[in-house]
Amino acid sequence: MRTVITKDISHFSDFKNQLLHWANQHREVVYLDSNQYHQKYSSYDAVLAVDAFTSIKTDYENAFQDLYQYQSQTKDWLFGYLSYDLKNDTEDLHSNNFDGLAFPDLFFFQPKKLFLIKENQVEIQYLRMCDDEIEADFNTIISTELCDFATLREITINQRITKENYLSKVSKMLEHIHRGDIYEANFCMEFYAENTQIEPLEIYQKLNTISEPPFAVYFKNNFQYLLSASPERYLRKEGLKVISQPIKGTARRSFDLEQDEQLKSDLIKNEKERSENIMIVDLVRNDLSHTATKGSVQVEELCQIYTFKQVHQMISTIVSEVENTTSPIEILRTTFPMGSMTGAPKISAMQIIEALEETKRGLYSGAIGYFTPNGDFDFNVVIRSILYNSQNQYLSFSVGSAITSQAIPEMEYEECLLKAKAMFEVLK
């Protein structure tokens, strides 16, 4: 049981910063920020969960079953992530590539302390065991002085797959497509730094400032960090409604307003990008149908253009209805990993991805988010993100693009560099 109180906040952005700096003292932190990006499906402007009362940490084997038992028994707010490699739980697949980060395949925790921010109010929910700390914590938060971080040292960033090798691997993927093995696959490559010390909170704040995405995340689990500027929702459940919003289609921004509008217009008309998006829409419709009531899967938006600080993106919205007896874990299990980060057909695409990529994806292209006590949930796609293990001082970020029959390897490589731009900017 939780004690719930509401407080007014006078300076929205200052309070968010103070809250995040205060949170960073805890071992477990999940901070989600919409950056007040206008979106149809949204509950809060920002959410913070800290300090695990209970938690689950496991590898992929029986992961969804373990999560089902944990979520069913707890019936409380749960925050955490599903790594891409949970595919090995749902299908006969493997992940044998290099892993420098060593994150668990699945991690969720039940927070002792929870803050839900909407406009000029914050709803504070503490477990009864620590609710006598609410007032003291709130006073500490609003009196927190924000300190400057030390200047970031130059970080040497390496590329796991060279450009020459990347072009060769995309050509091999095109061979699979022309043979009919797959229609589309998302191919990713890693950038990394070894023996690197960073201040994760500083990097997150810089990344968020230059990107302002609707699904920003600061995640901490002891010495493991995710610093995310994701623009993409994986899956949301509101009552009996399920919402998926895959991204496929990217165009750069321009400081010249006329040129920026032209880039946006070109993306709308780009047949290659539209075909990529529509293929994934069909895949998501099929995934949602596993738990949907008959005839309830609908495409609400097809190939709509959304504009962010770094890029224009093509996004579709697919919805379904489920029975009230359907487990939220089953909805996740039958749609994971998300179509936008795999391909079609899904299993064949994942097999080819594993063979051609050189890094275990782990949390990258997985999902992070939360469950509510009544079984609703909201999860983001982990892209445009920096992952860091402060124990072994390994830093990693990956980028990818969808390869279809119309793909030109050189242009796919340039798209990857465009998506990596923000991460390079905050680390250099």
C-alpha positions in Angstrom: 0.0 0.0 0.0 1.1 3.5 -0.8 0.6 6.9 0.8 -0.3 9.4 -1.9 0.0 13.2 -1.6 0.0 16.0 -4.2 2.3 19.1 -4.2 2.2 22.2 -6.3 5.5 23.0 -8.1 6.2 26.6 -9.2 9.2 26.2 -11.5 8.6 23.1 -13.6 12.0 22.7 -15.3 14.0 23.6 -12.2 12.0 21.0 -10.1 12.7 18.3 -12.7 16.4 19.0 -12.5 16.4 19.1 -8.7 14.4 15.9 -8.5 16.9 14.1 -10.9 19.9 15.3 -9.0 18.4 14.2 -5.7 17.4 10.8 -7.2 21.0 10.1 -8.3 22.1 9.2 -4.8 19.9 6.0 -5.0 21.1 2.6 -6.3 18.1 2.2 -8.6 16.7 5.0 -10.6 14.2 5.2 -13.5 13.5 8.8 -14.7 11.2 9.2 -17.8 10.7 12.6 -19.4 8.3 13.5 -22.2 9.9 17.0 -22.6 6.3 18.2 -23.0 6.3 16.9 -26.5 2.7 17.0 -27.8 1.4 13.5 -28.1 -2.1 11.9 -28.1 -1.2 9.1 -25.7 0.4 10.3 -22.5 -0.3 10.2 -18.8 2.5 12.3 -17.2 5.0 14.9 -18.2 7.7 13.1 -16.2 8.0 10.2 -13.9 10.7 9.2 -11.3 11.0 5.9 -9.5 13.8 5.2 -7.0 15.0 2.8 -4.4 14.0 -0.9 -4.9 11.8 -2.5 -2.3 11.7 -5.7 -4.3 13.2 -6.5 -7.7 13.7 -9.2 -10.4 16.9 -9.7 -12.4 17.3 -12.6 -14.7 18.7 -13.9 -18.0 16.5 -14.7 -21.0 15.5 -18.3 -20.0 11.9 -18.3 -18.8 12.2 -14.5 -18.4 8.6 -13.7 -19.4 7.2 -16.4 -17.1 9.3 -15.1 -14.2 8.1 -11.5 -15.0 4.5 -12.7 -15.1 4.8 -14.2 -11.6 6.5 -11.1 -10.3 4.0 -8.7 -11.8 1.0 -10.8 -10.8 2.1 -11.1 -7.2 3.3 -7.6 -6.7 0.3 -5.7 -8.3 2.2 -2.4 -7.8 4.2 0.0 -9.8 7.1 -1.8 -11.5 9.9 -0.1 -13.5 12.6 -1.7 -15.6 13.6 -3.1 -18.9 13.3 -5.9 -21.4 16.5 -6.5 -23.4 16.5 -7.4 -27.1 17.9 -10.8 -26.2 14.6 -11.9 -24.6 13.9 -13.1 -28.2 15.8 -16.2 -27.1 13.1 -16.9 -24.6 10.2 -16.7 -27.1 11.9 -18.3 -30.1 14.7 -20.9 -30.8 17.3 -18.1 -31.2 20.7 -17.3 -29.7 22.9 -14.3 -28.9 26.6 -15.2 -29.3 28.1 -11.8 -30.3 30.5 -9.7 -28.2 29.0 -8.1 -25.1 31.1 -5.4 -23.4 28.3 -4.1 -21.1 27.1 -7.3 -19.2 23.7 -6.0 -18.3 21.1 -8.6 -17.1 18.6 -9.6 -19.9 15.7 -8.5 -17.7 15.5 -6.1 -14.7 12.4 -4.7 -12.9 12.0 -3.2 -9.5 9.2 -2.1 -7.2 10.1 1.5 -6.1 9.8 2.6 -2.5 9.4 6.2 -3.8 7.6 7.4 -6.8 7.0 10.9 -8.3 4.4 11.5 -11.1 4.6 15.0 -12.6 1.8 16.6 -14.6 1.9 20.3 -15.5 2.4 22.2 -12.2 1.7 19.4 -9.8 3.6 16.3 -8.6 1.9 13.3 -7.1 4.1 11.6 -4.6 3.5 7.9 -3.8 5.6 6.3 -1.1 5.3 2.8 0.3 3.9 2.9 3.8 7.2 1.6 5.2 8.8 5.0 4.3 6.0 7.5 4.0 7.3 9.4 7.0 10.1 10.6 4.7 7.9 12.4 2.2 8.0 15.9 3.7 11.7 15.8 4.4 12.5 14.4 1.0 10.4 17.0 -0.8 12.0 19.9 1.2 15.5 18.5 0.3 14.5 18.3 -3.4 13.3 21.9 -3.7 16.3 23.2 -1.8 18.8 21.2 -3.9 21.4 23.4 -5.5 22.3 22.3 -9.0 26.1 22.0 -9.4 28.2 22.2 -12.5 30.0 19.0 -13.6 33.7 18.8 -14.3 34.6 19.3 -17.9 34.2 16.1 -19.8 37.5 14.5 -20.9 38.0 13.7 -24.5 36.7 10.2 -25.2 38.1 8.0 -27.9 35.2 6.4 -29.7 35.8 3.3 -31.8 33.6 1.8 -34.5 33.0 -2.0 -34.2 32.2 -2.4 -37.9 34.3 -0.4 -40.4 32.6 1.4 -43.2 34.0 -1.0 -45.7 32.8 -4.0 -43.7 29.4 -2.3 -43.1 28.9 -1.9 -46.8 29.8 -5.5 -47.4 27.4 -6.7 -44.7 24.5 -4.7 -46.1 25.2 -6.2 -49.5 24.9 -9.6 -47.9 21.6 -8.7 -46.4 20.4 -7.5 -49.8 21.3 -10.9 -51.1 19.0 -12.5 -48.5 16.3 -10.1 -49.6 16.7 -10.8 -53.3 16.6 -14.5 -52.5 13.3 -14.1 -50.7 14.6 -15.0 -47.2 13.3 -11.7 -45.8 11.6 -8.5 -47.0 13.3 -6.2 -44.5 15.7 -6.3 -41.6 17.1 -3.7 -39.2 20.9 -3.8 -39.3 22.8 -2.1 -36.5 26.4 -1.3 -35.7 28.1 -0.3 -32.4 30.3 2.6 -31.4 32.2 2.1 -28.2 34.8 3.4 -25.8 36.9 1.4 -23.3 38.6 2.4 -20.0 36.3 5.5 -20.0 35.0 7.5 -17.0 32.0 9.7 -17.5 29.5 11.4 -15.3 26.3 9.7 -16.5 23.9 12.3 -15.2 25.8 15.1 -17.0 25.8 13.1 -20.3 22.1 12.4 -20.0 21.3 16.0 -19.4 23.4 17.1 -22.4 21.8 14.5 -24.6 18.3 15.4 -23.5 19.0 19.1 -24.1 20.1 18.7 -27.7 17.4 16.2 -28.6 14.3 16.9 -26.4 12.6 13.6 -27.3 9.2 12.4 -26.0 10.7 9.3 -24.4 13.9 10.4 -22.6 15.2 8.1 -20.0 17.8 8.2 -17.2 18.2 4.7 -15.8 20.6 3.6 -13.1 21.0 0.1 -11.6 24.1 0.4 -9.3 26.9 0.7 -11.9 24.8 0.1 -15.0 23.4 3.1 -16.8 21.1 3.9 -19.8 21.1 7.5 -21.1 18.4 7.7 -23.7 16.9 10.2 -26.1 14.4 7.9 -27.7 11.7 9.3 -30.0 9.9 5.9 -30.2 7.2 4.2 -28.2 7.2 0.4 -28.3 3.9 -0.4 -26.6 1.3 1.2 -24.3 -1.7 -0.3 -22.6 -4.6 2.0 -21.4 -7.4 -0.1 -19.9 -8.3 -2.5 -22.7 -6.6 -0.5 -25.5 -3.1 -1.3 -26.7 -1.1 1.2 -28.7 2.0 0.6 -30.8 3.9 3.4 -32.6 6.8 2.1 -34.8 9.2 4.5 -36.5 10.5 3.7 -39.9 11.7 6.6 -42.1 14.2 9.3 -41.2 15.3 12.7 -42.6 17.7 15.2 -41.3 16.7 18.7 -40.1 18.0 22.0 -41.5 18.4 25.4 -39.9 17.0 26.9 -43.1 13.2 26.9 -42.5 12.4 26.5 -46.2 14.9 23.7 -46.7 13.6 22.0 -43.5 10.1 22.0 -44.9 11.4 20.6 -48.2 13.2 17.8 -46.3 10.0 17.0 -44.5 8.0 17.0 -47.7 10.6 14.7 -49.4 10.3 12.2 -46.5 6.5 12.1 -46.9 6.9 11.3 -50.6 9.8 8.9 -50.2 8.5 5.6 -51.5 11.4 3.6 -50.0 10.7 5.0 -46.5 7.0 4.5 -46.9 7.4 0.9 -47.9 9.7 0.3 -44.9 7.1 1.7 -42.6 4.2 -0.1 -44.2 6.0 -3.5 -43.9 6.5 -2.9 -40.2 2.9 -1.8 -39.8 1.8 -5.2 -41.2 4.1 -7.0 -38.9 2.8 -5.0 -35.8 -0.8 -5.7 -36.9 0.0 -9.4 -36.9 1.8 -9.2 -33.5 -1.1 -7.4 -31.9 -3.6 -9.9 -33.3 -2.2 -12.6 -31.0 -4.0 -11.0 -28.0 -6.5 -8.7 -29.7 -10.3 -9.2 -29.6 -11.7 -10.2 -33.1 -11.5 -7.3 -35.6 -10.1 -4.8 -33.1 -6.7 -4.2 -34.8 -6.8 -0.9 -36.5 -4.2 1.5 -38.1 -4.9 4.9 -36.6 -2.1 6.7 -38.4 -0.2 5.6 -41.4 3.2 7.2 -42.2 2.7 10.4 -40.4 5.7 12.8 -40.1 6.8 13.9 -36.6 9.5 16.5 -36.1 12.1 16.3 -33.4 15.1 18.6 -32.8 17.6 16.3 -34.5 15.5 14.6 -37.3 12.1 14.2 -39.0 10.6 10.7 -38.5 7.9 8.7 -40.1 5.6 7.1 -37.5 2.5 4.9 -37.7 0.1 4.2 -34.9 -1.6 0.8 -34.7 -4.1 0.0 -31.9 -6.0 -3.0 -30.7 -8.4 -4.1 -27.9 -7.8 -6.9 -25.5 -10.0 -8.9 -23.0 -9.8 -7.8 -19.4 -8.5 -11.3 -18.6 -5.4 -10.9 -20.9 -2.2 -10.6 -19.0 -0.1 -7.5 -19.7 3.0 -9.8 -19.9 1.4 -11.9 -22.6 0.8 -8.7 -24.7 4.5 -7.9 -24.4 5.7 -11.5 -25.0 3.7 -11.9 -28.2 5.0 -8.6 -29.7 8.6 -8.6 -28.5 11.1 -7.6 -29.8 9.4 -4.7 -31.6 9.0 -4.9 -35.4 10.8 -1.7 -36.1 14.1 -3.1 -34.7 13.8 -6.6 -36.2 12.2 -7.0 -39.7 9.9 -9.2 -41.7 9.4 -12.1 -41.5 10.5 -11.5 -37.9 12.3 -14.8 -37.0 14.2 -15.0 -40.2 15.2 -11.4 -39.9 16.5 -11.9 -36.3 18.6 -14.9 -37.4 20.2 -12.9 -40.2 20.7 -9.9 -37.9 22.6 -12.2 -35.4 24.8 -13.6 -38.1 25.8 -10.2 -39.6 26.0 -8.0 -36.6 29.1 -8.1 -34.4 27.8 -6.9 -31.0 25.2 -8.5 -28.7 22.4 -5.9 -28.7 21.4 -6.3 -25.0 19.4 -3.4 -23.8 19.9 -1.5 -27.1 16.7 -2.1 -29.2 15.0 -3.5 -26.2 12.4 -1.6 -24.2 12.2 0.3 -20.9 9.2 1.6 -19.0 6.7 0.7 -16.3 3.6 -1.2 -15.2 0.9 0.4 -13.1 -0.8 -1.4 -10.2 -3.9 -2.1 -12.4 -1.9 -3.8 -15.2 -1.5 -0.9 -17.6 2.0 -0.2 -19.0 4.1 2.1 -21.2 7.4 1.1 -22.8 9.8 3.0 -25.0 12.2 1.6 -27.7 15.8 1.9 -26.5 17.4 3.8 -29.4 19.4 7.0 -29.7 20.9 5.9 -26.4 24.2 5.6 -24.6 24.8 2.6 -22.4 27.5 2.6 -19.7 29.0 0.2 -17.2 31.0 2.2 -14.7 32.5 -1.0 -13.1 34.4 -2.1 -16.2 34.3 1.5 -17.7 32.8 0.4 -21.0 30.6 2.8 -23.0 28.5 1.9 -26.0 26.0 3.2 -28.4 24.5 1.6 -31.5 22.6 2.8 -34.5 20.9 1.1 -37.3 18.6 1.4 -40.3 16.1 -0.8 -42.1 17.4 -2.6 -45.2 14.9 -3.3 -47.9 15.3 -4.3 -51.6 15.6 -0.6 -52.4 18.4 0.1 -50.0 21.6 1.7 -51.2 24.4 0.6 -48.8 26.2 4.0 -48.8 22.9 5.9 -48.0 22.1 3.4 -45.2 25.6 4.1 -43.7 24.9 7.9 -43.9 21.6 7.4 -42.1 23.4 5.6 -39.3 25.8 8.5 -38.9 22.9 10.9 -38.8 21.3 8.9 -36.0 24.6 8.8 -34.1 25.1 12.6 -34.4 23.6 13.5 -31.0 25.6 10.8 -29.2 28.9 12.0 -30.8 28.1 15.6 -30.0 27.6 15.0 -26.2 30.7 12.7 -25.9 33.2 14.9 -27.9 
